[in-house]
Amino acid sequence: DVANHTALHARLPEAMVSDWSNLAQLKALTQAADLVLLGPGMGLDAFSCQRLHRILDWLRPGQKLVLDGDALTLLARHPHPLPSEVPIVITPHQAEWQRLSDLAIEDQSPQANLAAQKQLGFNLVLKKPGTELYLTDGSCYQLTVGTPAMATGGMGDTLAGMVTAFLAQFPDDFNLALCSAVFLHSYLAQEIAQTQWVVLPHQISEQLPSLMKDFIG
């Protein structure tokens, strides 16, 4: 939303933004990107759905795609072909996964999730207590870190941003980058929750660079 650009730059001057109502500019940015994240803050109106479908049509082999939040809801309501030869990561919470997989939340067992994930052909990060990962190479993981203090608005958007950033910054090992982003998101929240009752998403973003430096050494 253009109306938010000034507020964003007042808080984070280095952020680069674009008006997605400018179709030519949006297409150029999409096709120049190595990786595209769609969903956080997108909205669910007809304009957002149109833009989502356009961007999906513009993607090309060699790029990567992360789908979260509103993009998943729009695709469940208005199905659209997804790009072929593009690795895709989806990061739904359980209700979003229900809409995509037709699995009721109470039926979302690891076996059922794995079967649905294989049928869809995406890398799945299923956000829940003990977040589960189902990867297209057949590997499956469940987090043993995390905290109920993470249950705040915007936490999933932060995870999607971390997944996108890690996949772009560490392109040589897709699975390692994906799993590391998911793990560090919950690990850092768990650490912050040692001294406060609720963890806010911006705290994850602020502390992540230092934590990465500690882990990398």
C-alpha positions as YAML, in Angstrom:
chain: A
units: angstrom
residues:
- id: 1
  name: ASP
  ca: [0.00, 0.00, 0.00]
- id: 2
  name: VAL
  ca: [1.54, 3.33, -1.10]
- id: 3
  name: ALA
  ca: [0.02, 5.03, 1.94]
- id: 4
  name: ASN
  ca: [2.34, 3.00, 4.16]
- id: 5
  name: HIS
  ca: [5.60, 3.81, 2.37]
- id: 6
  name: THR
  ca: [6.31, 6.99, 4.34]
- id: 7
  name: ALA
  ca: [5.59, 5.28, 7.64]
- id: 8
  name: LEU
  ca: [7.85, 2.38, 6.69]
- id: 9
  name: HIS
  ca: [10.73, 4.64, 5.71]
- id: 10
  name: ALA
  ca: [10.38, 6.64, 8.90]
- id: 11
  name: ARG
  ca: [11.00, 3.42, 10.78]
- id: 12
  name: LEU
  ca: [13.38, 1.66, 8.37]
- id: 13
  name: PRO
  ca: [14.99, 4.08, 5.90]
- id: 14
  name: GLU
  ca: [16.90, 1.35, 4.03]
- id: 15
  name: ALA
  ca: [13.74, -0.57, 3.06]
- id: 16
  name: MET
  ca: [13.14, -0.62, -0.70]
- id: 17
  name: VAL
  ca: [9.50, -0.41, -1.76]
- id: 18
  name: SER
  ca: [7.50, -0.36, -4.96]
- id: 19
  name: ASP
  ca: [3.92, 0.57, -5.89]
- id: 20
  name: TRP
  ca: [2.37, -2.71, -7.00]
- id: 21
  name: SER
  ca: [-0.38, -0.86, -8.86]
- id: 22
  name: ASN
  ca: [2.35, -0.06, -11.43]
- id: 23
  name: LEU
  ca: [2.04, -3.23, -13.48]
- id: 24
  name: ALA
  ca: [5.12, -2.74, -15.65]
- id: 25
  name: GLN
  ca: [7.32, -2.05, -12.64]
- id: 26
  name: LEU
  ca: [5.88, -5.01, -10.75]
- id: 27
  name: LYS
  ca: [6.55, -7.35, -13.67]
- id: 28
  name: ALA
  ca: [10.13, -6.13, -14.02]
- id: 29
  name: LEU
  ca: [10.80, -6.60, -10.31]
- id: 30
  name: THR
  ca: [9.21, -10.05, -10.30]
- id: 31
  name: GLN
  ca: [11.17, -11.32, -13.26]
- id: 32
  name: ALA
  ca: [14.46, -9.90, -11.95]
- id: 33
  name: ALA
  ca: [14.13, -11.58, -8.55]
- id: 34
  name: ASP
  ca: [15.80, -14.83, -7.55]
- id: 35
  name: LEU
  ca: [13.03, -15.52, -5.04]
- id: 36
  name: VAL
  ca: [9.52, -14.18, -4.53]
- id: 37
  name: LEU
  ca: [7.45, -14.15, -1.33]
- id: 38
  name: LEU
  ca: [3.70, -13.65, -1.70]
- id: 39
  name: GLY
  ca: [1.11, -13.35, 1.03]
- id: 40
  name: PRO
  ca: [1.97, -11.21, 4.06]
- id: 41
  name: GLY
  ca: [-0.22, -8.12, 4.05]
- id: 42
  name: MET
  ca: [-1.48, -8.85, 0.55]
- id: 43
  name: GLY
  ca: [-5.18, -8.58, 1.30]
- id: 44
  name: LEU
  ca: [-8.05, -10.70, 0.05]
- id: 45
  name: ASP
  ca: [-9.86, -8.37, -2.35]
- id: 46
  name: ALA
  ca: [-10.24, -8.77, -6.11]
- id: 47
  name: PHE
  ca: [-7.26, -6.50, -6.85]
- id: 48
  name: SER
  ca: [-4.97, -8.60, -4.65]
- id: 49
  name: CYS
  ca: [-6.19, -11.78, -6.29]
- id: 50
  name: GLN
  ca: [-5.53, -10.34, -9.74]
- id: 51
  name: ARG
  ca: [-2.01, -9.29, -8.77]
- id: 52
  name: LEU
  ca: [-1.30, -12.71, -7.24]
- id: 53
  name: HIS
  ca: [-2.33, -14.47, -10.43]
- id: 54
  name: ARG
  ca: [-0.29, -12.08, -12.58]
- id: 55
  name: ILE
  ca: [2.86, -12.60, -10.51]
- id: 56
  name: LEU
  ca: [2.46, -16.38, -10.61]
- id: 57
  name: ASP
  ca: [2.21, -16.21, -14.41]
- id: 58
  name: TRP
  ca: [5.41, -14.13, -14.61]
- id: 59
  name: LEU
  ca: [7.61, -16.50, -12.62]
- id: 60
  name: ARG
  ca: [10.17, -18.49, -14.58]
- id: 61
  name: PRO
  ca: [12.33, -21.60, -14.07]
- id: 62
  name: GLY
  ca: [15.28, -20.92, -11.80]
- id: 63
  name: GLN
  ca: [13.34, -18.73, -9.40]
- id: 64
  name: LYS
  ca: [11.97, -19.81, -6.00]
- id: 65
  name: LEU
  ca: [8.56, -19.06, -4.50]
- id: 66
  name: VAL
  ca: [7.34, -18.76, -0.90]
- id: 67
  name: LEU
  ca: [3.59, -18.59, -0.26]
- id: 68
  name: ASP
  ca: [2.10, -17.51, 3.06]
- id: 69
  name: GLY
  ca: [-1.01, -16.02, 4.63]
- id: 70
  name: ASP
  ca: [-3.32, -14.21, 2.25]
- id: 71
  name: ALA
  ca: [-1.76, -15.80, -0.84]
- id: 72
  name: LEU
  ca: [-2.68, -19.25, 0.47]
- id: 73
  name: THR
  ca: [-6.21, -18.14, 1.28]
- id: 74
  name: LEU
  ca: [-6.65, -16.59, -2.17]
- id: 75
  name: LEU
  ca: [-5.36, -19.72, -3.90]
- id: 76
  name: ALA
  ca: [-7.74, -21.87, -1.87]
- id: 77
  name: ARG
  ca: [-10.65, -19.61, -2.90]
- id: 78
  name: HIS
  ca: [-9.52, -18.92, -6.46]
- id: 79
  name: PRO
  ca: [-7.24, -21.72, -7.70]
- id: 80
  name: HIS
  ca: [-4.62, -20.75, -10.25]
- id: 81
  name: PRO
  ca: [-1.84, -22.72, -11.94]
- id: 82
  name: LEU
  ca: [1.47, -22.47, -10.12]
- id: 83
  name: PRO
  ca: [4.75, -22.12, -12.01]
- id: 84
  name: SER
  ca: [6.47, -25.34, -13.01]
- id: 85
  name: GLU
  ca: [10.17, -25.93, -12.37]
- id: 86
  name: VAL
  ca: [10.04, -23.47, -9.48]
- id: 87
  name: PRO
  ca: [10.70, -24.79, -5.95]
- id: 88
  name: ILE
  ca: [7.76, -23.75, -3.77]
- id: 89
  name: VAL
  ca: [7.55, -23.38, 0.00]
- id: 90
  name: ILE
  ca: [4.20, -22.89, 1.70]
- id: 91
  name: THR
  ca: [3.96, -21.77, 5.34]
- id: 92
  name: PRO
  ca: [0.33, -22.25, 6.42]
- id: 93
  name: HIS
  ca: [-1.09, -22.43, 9.90]
- id: 94
  name: GLN
  ca: [-3.43, -25.35, 10.49]
- id: 95
  name: ALA
  ca: [-6.60, -23.60, 9.30]
- id: 96
  name: GLU
  ca: [-4.89, -22.51, 6.07]
- id: 97
  name: TRP
  ca: [-3.55, -26.03, 5.59]
- id: 98
  name: GLN
  ca: [-7.07, -27.36, 6.04]
- id: 99
  name: ARG
  ca: [-8.29, -25.18, 3.17]
- id: 100
  name: LEU
  ca: [-5.45, -26.33, 0.92]
- id: 101
  name: SER
  ca: [-5.40, -30.02, 1.80]
- id: 102
  name: ASP
  ca: [-9.05, -30.68, 2.74]
- id: 103
  name: LEU
  ca: [-7.73, -32.17, 5.99]
- id: 104
  name: ALA
  ca: [-9.71, -31.11, 9.03]
- id: 105
  name: ILE
  ca: [-7.43, -29.93, 11.81]
- id: 106
  name: GLU
  ca: [-8.24, -32.98, 13.93]
- id: 107
  name: ASP
  ca: [-7.25, -35.20, 10.98]
- id: 108
  name: GLN
  ca: [-3.87, -33.55, 10.38]
- id: 109
  name: SER
  ca: [-1.71, -36.43, 11.50]
- id: 110
  name: PRO
  ca: [1.88, -36.69, 10.26]
- id: 111
  name: GLN
  ca: [0.88, -39.49, 7.90]
- id: 112
  name: ALA
  ca: [-2.06, -37.55, 6.46]
- id: 113
  name: ASN
  ca: [-0.01, -34.36, 6.18]
- id: 114
  name: LEU
  ca: [2.77, -36.20, 4.37]
- id: 115
  name: ALA
  ca: [0.35, -37.76, 1.89]
- id: 116
  name: ALA
  ca: [-1.29, -34.39, 1.15]
- id: 117
  name: GLN
  ca: [2.09, -32.66, 0.84]
- id: 118
  name: LYS
  ca: [3.33, -35.26, -1.64]
- id: 119
  name: GLN
  ca: [0.20, -34.84, -3.72]
- id: 120
  name: LEU
  ca: [0.57, -31.05, -3.83]
- id: 121
  name: GLY
  ca: [4.33, -31.23, -4.45]
- id: 122
  name: PHE
  ca: [5.33, -28.28, -2.25]
- id: 123
  name: ASN
  ca: [7.74, -27.94, 0.65]
- id: 124
  name: LEU
  ca: [5.42, -27.55, 3.63]
- id: 125
  name: VAL
  ca: [6.11, -25.67, 6.87]
- id: 126
  name: LEU
  ca: [3.04, -26.38, 8.98]
- id: 127
  name: LYS
  ca: [2.82, -23.81, 11.78]
- id: 128
  name: LYS
  ca: [1.50, -25.38, 14.97]
- id: 129
  name: PRO
  ca: [2.73, -26.33, 18.45]
- id: 130
  name: GLY
  ca: [5.76, -28.34, 17.39]
- id: 131
  name: THR
  ca: [5.94, -26.94, 13.85]
- id: 132
  name: GLU
  ca: [6.30, -29.69, 11.23]
- id: 133
  name: LEU
  ca: [8.30, -29.60, 8.00]
- id: 134
  name: TYR
  ca: [7.60, -31.87, 5.04]
- id: 135
  name: LEU
  ca: [10.11, -31.47, 2.21]
- id: 136
  name: THR
  ca: [9.87, -32.54, -1.40]
- id: 137
  name: ASP
  ca: [12.86, -34.88, -1.02]
- id: 138
  name: GLY
  ca: [10.76, -36.97, 1.37]
- id: 139
  name: SER
  ca: [12.36, -35.79, 4.62]
- id: 140
  name: CYS
  ca: [10.19, -34.74, 7.57]
- id: 141
  name: TYR
  ca: [11.04, -32.84, 10.74]
- id: 142
  name: GLN
  ca: [9.30, -31.55, 13.84]
- id: 143
  name: LEU
  ca: [10.56, -28.67, 15.96]
- id: 144
  name: THR
  ca: [11.34, -29.27, 19.61]
- id: 145
  name: VAL
  ca: [11.75, -25.54, 20.29]
- id: 146
  name: GLY
  ca: [9.14, -22.80, 20.48]
- id: 147
  name: THR
  ca: [6.83, -21.19, 22.99]
- id: 148
  name: PRO
  ca: [3.16, -20.17, 23.34]
- id: 149
  name: ALA
  ca: [4.53, -16.63, 23.73]
- id: 150
  name: MET
  ca: [4.91, -16.63, 19.92]
- id: 151
  name: ALA
  ca: [1.13, -16.52, 19.41]
- id: 152
  name: THR
  ca: [1.05, -12.86, 18.37]
- id: 153
  name: GLY
  ca: [-0.05, -11.14, 15.17]
- id: 154
  name: GLY
  ca: [2.66, -10.93, 12.55]
- id: 155
  name: MET
  ca: [4.73, -13.83, 13.87]
- id: 156
  name: GLY
  ca: [3.93, -15.94, 10.81]
- id: 157
  name: ASP
  ca: [4.84, -13.06, 8.50]
- id: 158
  name: THR
  ca: [8.20, -12.85, 10.22]
- id: 159
  name: LEU
  ca: [8.76, -16.56, 9.68]
- id: 160
  name: ALA
  ca: [7.88, -16.23, 5.99]
- id: 161
  name: GLY
  ca: [10.34, -13.35, 5.71]
- id: 162
  name: MET
  ca: [13.07, -15.36, 7.39]
- id: 163
  name: VAL
  ca: [12.47, -18.35, 5.14]
- id: 164
  name: THR
  ca: [12.67, -16.09, 2.10]
- id: 165
  name: ALA
  ca: [15.82, -14.34, 3.33]
- id: 166
  name: PHE
  ca: [17.61, -17.58, 4.20]
- id: 167
  name: LEU
  ca: [16.75, -19.24, 0.88]
- id: 168
  name: ALA
  ca: [18.04, -16.17, -0.97]
- id: 169
  name: GLN
  ca: [21.16, -15.67, 1.17]
- id: 170
  name: PHE
  ca: [22.20, -19.33, 1.32]
- id: 171
  name: PRO
  ca: [21.24, -20.73, -2.10]
- id: 172
  name: ASP
  ca: [23.65, -23.68, -2.12]
- id: 173
  name: ASP
  ca: [21.61, -25.89, 0.21]
- id: 174
  name: PHE
  ca: [17.86, -25.32, -0.11]
- id: 175
  name: ASN
  ca: [16.79, -27.74, 2.62]
- id: 176
  name: LEU
  ca: [19.38, -26.58, 5.13]
- id: 177
  name: ALA
  ca: [18.48, -22.93, 4.58]
- id: 178
  name: LEU
  ca: [14.77, -23.66, 4.97]
- id: 179
  name: CYS
  ca: [15.15, -25.76, 8.10]
- id: 180
  name: SER
  ca: [17.59, -23.28, 9.66]
- id: 181
  name: ALA
  ca: [15.19, -20.37, 9.20]
- id: 182
  name: VAL
  ca: [12.30, -22.28, 10.77]
- id: 183
  name: PHE
  ca: [14.42, -23.49, 13.67]
- id: 184
  name: LEU
  ca: [16.01, -20.12, 14.46]
- id: 185
  name: HIS
  ca: [12.64, -18.37, 14.37]
- id: 186
  name: SER
  ca: [11.27, -20.59, 17.14]
- id: 187
  name: TYR
  ca: [14.56, -20.87, 19.01]
- id: 188
  name: LEU
  ca: [14.96, -17.11, 19.23]
- id: 189
  name: ALA
  ca: [11.37, -16.66, 20.39]
- id: 190
  name: GLN
  ca: [11.95, -19.28, 23.06]
- id: 191
  name: GLU
  ca: [15.04, -17.44, 24.27]
- id: 192
  name: ILE
  ca: [13.24, -14.08, 24.38]
- id: 193
  name: ALA
  ca: [10.36, -15.68, 26.30]
- id: 194
  name: GLN
  ca: [12.71, -16.50, 29.17]
- id: 195
  name: THR
  ca: [12.42, -12.91, 30.36]
- id: 196
  name: GLN
  ca: [9.01, -11.73, 29.10]
- id: 197
  name: TRP
  ca: [5.46, -13.04, 28.78]
- id: 198
  name: VAL
  ca: [4.83, -12.26, 25.11]
- id: 199
  name: VAL
  ca: [7.27, -12.24, 22.19]
- id: 200
  name: LEU
  ca: [6.64, -9.58, 19.53]
- id: 201
  name: PRO
  ca: [7.59, -10.23, 15.89]
- id: 202
  name: HIS
  ca: [9.84, -7.19, 15.60]
- id: 203
  name: GLN
  ca: [11.97, -8.57, 18.44]
- id: 204
  name: ILE
  ca: [12.75, -11.61, 16.31]
- id: 205
  name: SER
  ca: [13.85, -9.39, 13.42]
- id: 206
  name: GLU
  ca: [15.95, -7.15, 15.66]
- id: 207
  name: GLN
  ca: [17.82, -9.96, 17.41]
- id: 208
  name: LEU
  ca: [18.21, -12.35, 14.47]
- id: 209
  name: PRO
  ca: [21.45, -10.85, 13.02]
- id: 210
  name: SER
  ca: [23.28, -11.25, 16.34]
- id: 211
  name: LEU
  ca: [21.96, -14.77, 16.79]
- id: 212
  name: MET
  ca: [23.08, -15.75, 13.29]
- id: 213
  name: LYS
  ca: [26.54, -14.42, 14.02]
- id: 214
  name: ASP
  ca: [26.68, -16.50, 17.20]
- id: 215
  name: PHE
  ca: [25.60, -19.67, 15.37]
- id: 216
  name: ILE
  ca: [27.93, -19.14, 12.42]
- id: 217
  name: GLY
  ca: [30.81, -18.24, 14.73]
...
